[in-house]
Amino acid sequence: MRKSVSNILKGTFLVNDDALKNWRMILFVSFLAFVMIASSHSADNKVHKIARLNNEAKELRSAFVDGRKKLMELKKESVVELKMKEKGLAISEIPPTKLKVKTLK
């Protein structure tokens, strides 16, 4: 056991007769580590993108609700009446009448 730990620390396992087997394993593990790191970075980027899009969706939803609130306020009869008074128009005192059109045969 002590000798194998010493061989690992000295690096003699990389230059022995069966070193090709060790090098293949080292390269394979390095490749797996590289793939794992790349996958982790990709997942982090996706998480950040999702968070950014969620914030953007919240902002757009808030702007929509604010715009709808302003529209509902502007559609009120009292607000329309005030705007018309500013322009010199007033509400008619005579109610509208319904016209009936008769077709000739």
C-alpha positions as CSV (number, residue, x, y, z in Angstrom):
1,M,0.0,0.0,0.0
2,R,2.8,2.4,0.9
3,K,4.6,1.6,-2.2
4,S,1.6,2.2,-4.5
5,V,1.0,5.6,-2.8
6,S,4.6,6.4,-3.3
7,N,4.4,5.4,-7.0
8,I,1.3,7.6,-7.5
9,L,3.0,10.6,-5.9
10,K,6.2,10.1,-7.9
11,G,4.2,9.6,-11.1
12,T,6.0,6.3,-12.0
13,F,2.6,4.7,-12.9
14,L,2.6,6.9,-16.0
15,V,5.9,5.6,-17.4
16,N,5.6,1.9,-16.5
17,D,5.1,-0.9,-19.1
18,D,1.3,-0.8,-18.6
19,A,1.2,3.0,-18.7
20,L,-1.0,3.1,-21.8
21,K,-3.9,1.7,-19.8
22,N,-3.4,4.4,-17.2
23,W,-3.2,7.2,-19.8
24,R,-6.4,6.0,-21.4
25,M,-8.2,6.1,-18.1
26,I,-6.8,9.6,-17.3
27,L,-7.8,10.9,-20.7
28,F,-11.3,9.4,-20.3
29,V,-11.8,10.9,-16.9
30,S,-10.5,14.3,-18.1
31,F,-13.0,14.1,-21.0
32,L,-15.8,13.3,-18.6
33,A,-14.8,16.2,-16.4
34,F,-14.8,18.5,-19.4
35,V,-18.3,17.4,-20.5
36,M,-19.6,17.8,-16.9
37,I,-18.2,21.4,-16.7
38,A,-19.6,22.3,-20.1
39,S,-23.0,20.9,-19.1
40,S,-22.9,22.8,-15.8
41,H,-22.2,26.1,-17.6
42,S,-24.9,25.5,-20.1
43,A,-27.4,24.8,-17.3
44,D,-26.3,28.0,-15.5
45,N,-26.8,30.0,-18.6
46,K,-30.3,28.6,-19.1
47,V,-31.2,29.3,-15.5
48,H,-30.1,32.9,-15.9
49,K,-32.0,33.3,-19.2
50,I,-35.2,31.9,-17.6
51,A,-34.8,34.3,-14.6
52,R,-34.3,37.2,-17.0
53,L,-37.4,36.2,-19.1
54,N,-39.5,35.8,-16.0
55,N,-38.6,39.4,-14.9
56,E,-39.3,40.7,-18.3
57,A,-42.7,38.9,-18.3
58,K,-43.5,40.4,-14.9
59,E,-42.6,43.9,-16.1
60,L,-44.8,43.5,-19.3
61,R,-47.7,42.2,-17.3
62,S,-47.4,45.2,-14.9
63,A,-47.3,47.6,-17.9
64,F,-50.4,45.8,-19.3
65,V,-52.4,46.1,-16.1
66,D,-51.3,49.8,-15.7
67,G,-52.4,50.5,-19.3
68,R,-55.7,48.7,-18.8
69,K,-56.3,50.7,-15.6
70,K,-55.7,54.0,-17.5
71,L,-58.0,52.9,-20.3
72,M,-60.8,52.1,-17.9
73,E,-60.4,55.5,-16.3
74,L,-60.5,57.3,-19.6
75,K,-63.7,55.3,-20.7
76,K,-65.7,56.6,-17.8
77,E,-68.6,58.9,-18.8
78,S,-67.6,61.6,-16.3
79,V,-64.0,61.8,-17.7
80,V,-65.3,61.9,-21.3
81,E,-67.7,64.6,-20.4
82,L,-64.9,66.7,-18.8
83,K,-62.8,66.3,-21.9
84,M,-65.6,67.3,-24.2
85,K,-66.4,70.4,-22.0
86,E,-62.7,71.5,-22.5
87,K,-63.3,71.4,-26.2
88,G,-66.6,73.2,-26.0
89,L,-69.0,70.3,-26.5
90,A,-71.8,69.3,-24.1
91,I,-74.0,66.2,-23.6
92,S,-77.3,66.4,-25.6
93,E,-80.4,66.9,-23.5
94,I,-82.6,65.2,-26.1
95,P,-82.3,61.3,-26.0
96,P,-81.5,59.5,-29.2
97,T,-84.4,58.1,-31.3
98,K,-84.4,54.9,-33.1
99,L,-85.0,55.0,-36.9
100,K,-86.8,52.3,-38.7
101,V,-86.2,51.7,-42.4
102,K,-88.9,50.1,-44.4
103,T,-87.9,48.3,-47.6
104,L,-90.1,48.4,-50.7
105,K,-91.0,45.2,-52.3
